[in-house]
Amino acid sequence: MLDDRQLMENLLLNLKGECDLLMHGAVESSTPEVHSAFTKAFNDTLTMQSEVYSAMASKGWYPSSKAEQQKIDALKQKFQSGC
C-alpha cells in the first residue's frame, strides 16, 4: 500500500505529464476555440500541480535548494552573449 508521500509523488508526476500534453495541445491547436479549451485546461492543471508541490514542500517531501549566485550570473552571461 502506498503512503501519503508516494501518493503525492505519483499525483505530482501525473500532473506534470498532463501539463506537458495540454501545453502541446494548445500550441498545436487549429482553431481559437480548441486553443482556448487547451489553455484553460492547462492553467487549471498547472494550478493543481502548484498546490500539490506546495503541500509536498511544506512537509519536506520535495526539498529544493537555492541556486548559487555564481551559477545564475554564468547563465545570464551565456544567454546575453547568444550562447
Backbone hydrogen bonds, N-H to C=O, Kabsch-Sander energy under -0.5 kcal/mol:
donor,donor_aa,acceptor,acceptor_aa,energy
7,L,3,D,-2.4
8,M,4,D,-2.5
9,E,5,R,-2.6
10,N,6,Q,-2.5
11,L,7,L,-2.5
12,L,8,M,-2.8
13,L,9,E,-2.4
14,N,10,N,-2.4
15,L,11,L,-2.6
16,K,12,L,-2.4
17,G,13,L,-2.0
18,E,14,N,-2.4
19,C,15,L,-2.6
20,D,16,K,-2.0
21,L,17,G,-2.2
22,L,18,E,-2.7
23,M,19,C,-2.6
24,H,20,D,-2.1
25,G,21,L,-2.1
26,A,22,L,-2.3
27,V,23,M,-2.3
28,E,24,H,-2.3
29,S,25,G,-0.7
29,S,26,A,-0.7
35,H,31,T,-2.6
36,S,32,P,-2.6
37,A,33,E,-2.1
38,F,34,V,-2.5
39,T,35,H,-2.6
40,K,36,S,-2.5
41,A,37,A,-2.2
42,F,38,F,-2.7
43,N,39,T,-2.6
44,D,40,K,-2.5
45,T,41,A,-2.3
46,L,42,F,-2.8
47,T,43,N,-1.9
48,M,44,D,-1.9
49,Q,45,T,-2.7
50,S,46,L,-2.2
51,E,47,T,-2.1
52,V,48,M,-2.4
53,Y,49,Q,-2.6
54,S,50,S,-2.6
55,A,51,E,-2.2
56,M,52,V,-2.5
57,A,53,Y,-3.0
58,S,54,S,-2.4
59,K,55,A,-1.0
59,K,56,M,-0.5
60,G,57,A,-1.3
61,W,56,M,-2.7
62,Y,56,M,-0.6
71,K,68,E,-0.6
72,I,68,E,-2.0
73,D,69,Q,-2.8
74,A,70,Q,-2.0
75,L,71,K,-2.1
76,K,72,I,-2.4
77,Q,73,D,-2.4
78,K,74,A,-2.1
79,F,75,L,-2.3
80,Q,76,K,-2.3
81,S,77,Q,-1.6
82,G,79,F,-0.7
83,C,78,K,-2.8
